Amino acid sequence: MTDERPYDPNTDGCTGWFDGDWKDCCAEHDFYYVNDVGVTTREADRTLRKCIQSKGGAVHYVMGWVMWAGVRLYSKNIRGRRAMRWFD
């Protein structure tokens, strides 16, 4: 992963969740899930958690873990898909 965060303006943000001030983290996560850039779902999920937690404070620390748990569970339903509806 690079220092420059990938972002697709067509993302729906935090799918199934409110965007908060971490929509950029969700957009990066979506990018990794959809594009074949050599990032596993596990790495993408970890990056999402760390990105949210990097915003600082207890709320972001907890929300990082909550979102991480959600995507780890939800990703089992979409793993292997090459495209998601908001990128069509």
Contacts in CASP RR format, 6 or more apart in sequence:
PFRMAT RR
TARGET T0000
AUTHOR 0000-0000-0000
METHOD contacts of the structure
MODEL  1
MTDERPYDPNTDGCTGWFDGDWKDCCAEHDFYYVNDVGVTTREADRTLRK
CIQSKGGAVHYVMGWVMWAGVRLYSKNIRGRRAMRWFD
1 39 0 8 1.000
1 43 0 8 1.000
1 47 0 8 1.000
5 24 0 8 1.000
5 28 0 8 1.000
5 51 0 8 1.000
6 27 0 8 1.000
6 28 0 8 1.000
6 31 0 8 1.000
6 32 0 8 1.000
6 35 0 8 1.000
6 37 0 8 1.000
7 24 0 8 1.000
7 27 0 8 1.000
7 28 0 8 1.000
7 31 0 8 1.000
8 27 0 8 1.000
8 30 0 8 1.000
8 31 0 8 1.000
8 34 0 8 1.000
8 87 0 8 1.000
10 86 0 8 1.000
10 87 0 8 1.000
11 26 0 8 1.000
11 27 0 8 1.000
11 30 0 8 1.000
11 31 0 8 1.000
11 86 0 8 1.000
11 87 0 8 1.000
12 30 0 8 1.000
12 86 0 8 1.000
13 19 0 8 1.000
13 23 0 8 1.000
13 26 0 8 1.000
13 27 0 8 1.000
13 30 0 8 1.000
14 20 0 8 1.000
14 22 0 8 1.000
14 23 0 8 1.000
14 26 0 8 1.000
14 67 0 8 1.000
15 26 0 8 1.000
15 30 0 8 1.000
15 84 0 8 1.000
15 86 0 8 1.000
17 26 0 8 1.000
17 67 0 8 1.000
19 26 0 8 1.000
21 55 0 8 1.000
22 51 0 8 1.000
22 52 0 8 1.000
22 55 0 8 1.000
22 60 0 8 1.000
22 63 0 8 1.000
22 67 0 8 1.000
24 51 0 8 1.000
25 48 0 8 1.000
25 51 0 8 1.000
25 52 0 8 1.000
26 48 0 8 1.000
28 47 0 8 1.000
28 48 0 8 1.000
28 51 0 8 1.000
29 44 0 8 1.000
29 45 0 8 1.000
29 47 0 8 1.000
29 48 0 8 1.000
29 51 0 8 1.000
29 71 0 8 1.000
30 84 0 8 1.000
30 86 0 8 1.000
30 87 0 8 1.000
31 37 0 8 1.000
32 39 0 8 1.000
32 41 0 8 1.000
32 43 0 8 1.000
32 44 0 8 1.000
32 47 0 8 1.000
33 41 0 8 1.000
33 44 0 8 1.000
33 75 0 8 1.000
33 78 0 8 1.000
33 84 0 8 1.000
34 82 0 8 1.000
34 83 0 8 1.000
34 84 0 8 1.000
34 87 0 8 1.000
36 82 0 8 1.000
39 47 0 8 1.000
41 75 0 8 1.000
41 79 0 8 1.000
45 68 0 8 1.000
45 71 0 8 1.000
45 72 0 8 1.000
45 75 0 8 1.000
46 68 0 8 1.000
48 64 0 8 1.000
48 67 0 8 1.000
48 68 0 8 1.000
48 71 0 8 1.000
49 64 0 8 1.000
49 65 0 8 1.000
49 67 0 8 1.000
49 68 0 8 1.000
52 60 0 8 1.000
52 63 0 8 1.000
52 64 0 8 1.000
52 67 0 8 1.000
53 60 0 8 1.000
53 61 0 8 1.000
53 64 0 8 1.000
54 60 0 8 1.000
78 84 0 8 1.000
END
